[in-house]
Amino acid sequence: MRDKEEKSLKKLIIVPAYNEEASIEKTVELIRQEADFFDYVVINDCSTDRTGEICEARGYPVVNLPTNLGIGGAVQTGYRYALRNGYEMAVQVDGDGQHDPKFLKQMAEYLEENGLDMVIGSRFIERQGFQSSAMRRAGIRFFSVLIRLLTGARITDPTSGLRIIGKDVLKLFAGEYPKDYPEPESVVTVLGRGFQVGEVPVVMKERNGGKSSISPGKSVYYMIKVSLAILFEKMRKE
């Protein structure tokens, strides 16, 4: 019965990809094996490698952006695609292979059964699998504390890109979504609008290939920019 219900709802996996030729095929094939009750689309963010070519050759649904929009712009493109095509849920699964699609069924069920608007896959609830670097863990803890101070909500993994949203948040994000490093800021946006957010434990992997967009040299910039954006977002809603 549950499988029939899952297939009756339109759910979309958004795969933002920039220069992920080393991992995109493995990522999509795993999605097809582990989450076949979702549709999927690759958002090729003007990659300069063979990412788009691989998607076209394999027949994957793909949107090829004419210019690089960054992670926020690529994901928002996916949300707009989902809204335009009548999807009721959407989830981000990064093209680098870090997100395991076997958790999507559990996340979708948790969102529906608890009447939530967003469910985040957190690597820090059970602390299994790849836990990121010490520097990034420190940054994640900082954002967790900041979000709790501003909203009262305890979010253990606010930088996780593995997040599923319902149709109301989908409409919001299709029209308004942060452009750079969007995850913590978008959580504050959702909580500030009165939406309900939950987390489920997941296991993440190390990326299959390519390079992260957040280099050590960008970490300080990331912390300052996102912190200011979160504070501004909070003040804007008051």
Secondary structure per residue as TSV (DSSP state, phi and psi in degrees):
chain	resnum	aa	ss	phi	psi
A	1	M	-	360.0	-44.6
A	2	R	H	-60.5	-41.1
A	3	D	H	-63.1	-38.3
A	4	K	H	-65.6	-39.7
A	5	E	H	-64.7	-41.8
A	6	E	H	-62.0	-40.8
A	7	K	H	-74.7	-21.0
A	8	S	H	-78.0	-21.5
A	9	L	S	-91.5	140.4
A	10	K	-	-86.0	115.6
A	11	K	E	-123.9	140.0
A	12	L	E	-127.7	133.2
A	13	I	E	-95.4	124.6
A	14	I	E	-100.8	121.9
A	15	V	E	-113.1	92.4
A	16	P	E	-72.8	133.8
A	17	A	E	-142.2	124.3
A	18	Y	S	-130.7	113.6
A	19	N	S	53.1	55.6
A	20	E	-	-114.7	37.3
A	21	E	T	-60.7	-27.7
A	22	A	T	-76.4	-17.8
A	23	S	T	-130.0	-14.9
A	24	I	H	-63.6	-39.8
A	25	E	H	-65.8	-44.8
A	26	K	H	-63.1	-40.3
A	27	T	H	-61.4	-48.5
A	28	V	H	-68.7	-41.0
A	29	E	H	-64.0	-35.2
A	30	L	H	-68.3	-38.1
A	31	I	H	-59.0	-45.1
A	32	R	H	-65.6	-30.1
A	33	Q	H	-80.9	-43.0
A	34	E	H	-97.3	-17.9
A	35	A	-	-139.4	53.7
A	36	D	T	-74.9	-3.8
A	37	F	T	-87.8	0.0
A	38	F	S	-104.1	145.3
A	39	D	E	-82.2	169.0
A	40	Y	E	-147.6	157.0
A	41	V	E	-145.5	136.2
A	42	V	E	-92.0	128.8
A	43	I	E	-101.8	99.4
A	44	N	E	-81.8	107.0
A	45	D	-	-84.2	60.1
A	46	C	S	55.3	47.6
A	47	S	-	-60.9	146.9
A	48	T	S	-100.3	0.6
A	49	D	S	-105.2	-151.6
A	50	R	S	-94.5	15.4
A	51	T	H	-55.4	-52.5
A	52	G	H	-64.2	-40.4
A	53	E	H	-61.5	-42.7
A	54	I	H	-63.5	-44.1
A	55	C	H	-61.0	-44.5
A	56	E	H	-65.1	-43.3
A	57	A	H	-65.1	-34.5
A	58	R	H	-87.3	-6.1
A	59	G	T	77.0	23.1
A	60	Y	-	-73.6	142.7
A	61	P	-	-61.5	124.2
A	62	V	E	-143.6	141.5
A	63	V	E	-110.8	116.9
A	64	N	E	-95.3	108.2
A	65	L	-	-74.3	137.8
A	66	P	S	-75.8	-15.7
A	67	T	S	-144.5	155.3
A	68	N	-	-75.3	120.8
A	69	L	-	-101.3	-9.2
A	70	G	H	81.4	172.6
A	71	I	H	-61.3	-41.4
A	72	G	H	-64.3	-45.8
A	73	G	H	-66.1	-37.2
A	74	A	H	-66.3	-45.3
A	75	V	H	-66.4	-40.6
A	76	Q	H	-63.3	-35.5
A	77	T	H	-57.4	-41.9
A	78	G	H	-63.4	-40.2
A	79	Y	H	-65.5	-39.6
A	80	R	H	-66.1	-38.7
A	81	Y	H	-60.9	-44.3
A	82	A	H	-63.1	-46.0
A	83	L	H	-64.0	-43.3
A	84	R	H	-64.2	-28.8
A	85	N	T	-103.4	14.9
A	86	G	T	77.0	24.6
A	87	Y	-	-79.5	144.7
A	88	E	S	-100.6	-17.7
A	89	M	E	-138.4	149.8
A	90	A	E	-143.7	145.9
A	91	V	E	-139.5	140.6
A	92	Q	E	-90.7	128.1
A	93	V	-	-128.4	112.1
A	94	D	-	-65.7	148.1
A	95	G	T	-75.3	-4.3
A	96	D	T	-87.8	0.1
A	97	G	S	87.2	4.2
A	98	Q	-	-74.7	-29.6
A	99	H	S	-91.5	128.5
A	100	D	-	-94.7	114.2
A	101	P	G	-67.4	-9.1
A	102	K	G	-66.1	-16.4
A	103	F	G	-87.5	-6.1
A	104	L	H	-67.5	-36.3
A	105	K	H	-60.6	-47.6
A	106	Q	H	-61.7	-42.1
A	107	M	H	-65.3	-42.7
A	108	A	H	-63.7	-42.9
A	109	E	H	-63.7	-42.6
A	110	Y	H	-63.6	-40.4
A	111	L	H	-62.4	-48.1
A	112	E	H	-67.2	-48.4
A	113	E	H	-69.6	-24.4
A	114	N	T	-105.7	6.3
A	115	G	T	61.5	36.4
A	116	L	-	-91.7	165.4
A	117	D	S	-106.8	-24.0
A	118	M	E	-146.3	138.2
A	119	V	E	-126.7	126.0
A	120	I	E	-102.3	134.2
A	121	G	E	-83.3	113.1
A	122	S	E	-105.5	130.4
A	123	R	S	-84.9	-5.6
A	124	F	S	-107.1	5.3
A	125	I	S	-78.8	-50.8
A	126	E	S	-104.3	-8.3
A	127	R	-	54.0	50.2
A	128	Q	-	-113.1	157.5
A	129	G	B	75.9	-162.2
A	130	F	-	-68.8	123.5
A	131	Q	-	-105.0	9.3
A	132	S	-	72.1	177.2
A	133	S	-	-78.6	163.7
A	134	A	H	-60.8	-39.3
A	135	M	H	-64.0	-43.3
A	136	R	H	-70.6	-35.9
A	137	R	H	-61.9	-38.0
A	138	A	H	-63.8	-41.8
A	139	G	H	-64.4	-39.5
A	140	I	H	-64.0	-43.0
A	141	R	H	-61.7	-39.4
A	142	F	H	-60.1	-47.1
A	143	F	H	-67.1	-35.0
A	144	S	H	-60.0	-45.7
A	145	V	H	-64.8	-44.4
A	146	L	H	-61.6	-44.4
A	147	I	H	-64.6	-39.3
A	148	R	H	-66.0	-40.4
A	149	L	H	-63.2	-37.5
A	150	L	H	-85.2	-30.1
A	151	T	H	-121.1	-18.3
A	152	G	S	83.8	-3.9
A	153	A	-	-92.2	140.6
A	154	R	-	-97.5	109.1
A	155	I	-	-116.9	113.4
A	156	T	S	-78.6	-24.0
A	157	D	-	-135.9	67.1
A	158	P	T	-69.5	-14.3
A	159	T	T	-94.8	0.2
A	160	S	-	-64.7	128.7
A	161	G	-	-84.7	-12.3
A	162	L	-	-82.7	96.8
A	163	R	E	-148.2	136.2
A	164	I	E	-111.7	140.3
A	165	I	E	-129.0	151.6
A	166	G	-	-87.3	-177.7
A	167	K	H	-67.4	-30.8
A	168	D	H	-69.7	-43.9
A	169	V	H	-69.8	-31.6
A	170	L	H	-59.4	-43.7
A	171	K	H	-63.2	-40.9
A	172	L	H	-62.1	-50.1
A	173	F	H	-70.1	-28.5
A	174	A	H	-63.8	-29.5
A	175	G	H	-99.3	-23.1
A	176	E	-	-149.4	114.1
A	177	Y	-	-153.0	135.5
A	178	P	-	-60.4	147.5
A	179	K	S	-88.3	-43.4
A	180	D	S	-111.7	132.4
A	181	Y	S	47.2	61.3
A	182	P	-	-81.0	-13.9
A	183	E	H	-61.9	-55.8
A	184	P	H	-62.2	-41.8
A	185	E	H	-64.2	-39.4
A	186	S	H	-68.5	-30.9
A	187	V	H	-62.9	-44.1
A	188	V	H	-63.8	-39.7
A	189	T	H	-59.1	-47.6
A	190	V	H	-63.9	-47.2
A	191	L	H	-64.1	-38.4
A	192	G	H	-66.4	-23.7
A	193	R	T	-88.6	3.8
A	194	G	T	85.6	10.4
A	195	F	-	-78.5	157.7
A	196	Q	-	-100.5	130.2
A	197	V	E	-121.4	134.9
A	198	G	E	-130.9	171.9
A	199	E	E	-131.8	150.8
A	200	V	E	-130.8	149.7
A	201	P	E	-72.4	136.1
A	202	V	-	-135.9	166.9
A	203	V	-	-114.3	124.4
A	204	M	B	-105.0	160.1
A	205	K	-	-115.1	165.2
A	206	E	-	-72.0	150.2
A	207	R	-	-61.1	145.8
A	208	N	S	-74.0	-25.3
A	209	G	S	-179.1	-175.8
A	210	G	S	73.7	-170.9
A	211	K	-	-129.0	143.1
A	212	S	-	-66.9	146.8
A	213	S	S	-76.8	-13.3
A	214	I	-	-104.7	94.1
A	215	S	-	-82.3	163.4
A	216	P	G	-54.8	-35.5
A	217	G	G	-68.1	-22.2
A	218	K	G	-92.5	-5.4
A	219	S	H	-62.0	-44.3
A	220	V	H	-63.9	-45.0
A	221	Y	H	-57.5	-43.4
A	222	Y	H	-60.2	-48.2
A	223	M	H	-60.5	-46.5
A	224	I	H	-67.6	-48.1
A	225	K	H	-62.1	-47.5
A	226	V	H	-68.9	-38.4
A	227	S	H	-61.5	-45.0
A	228	L	H	-64.5	-40.0
A	229	A	H	-63.8	-40.6
A	230	I	H	-63.7	-45.3
A	231	L	H	-63.5	-42.1
A	232	F	H	-63.9	-42.5
A	233	E	H	-60.9	-42.4
A	234	K	H	-63.7	-46.0
A	235	M	H	-65.9	-34.4
A	236	R	H	-63.8	-29.0
A	237	K	T	-89.5	-6.8
A	238	E	-	-95.1	360.0
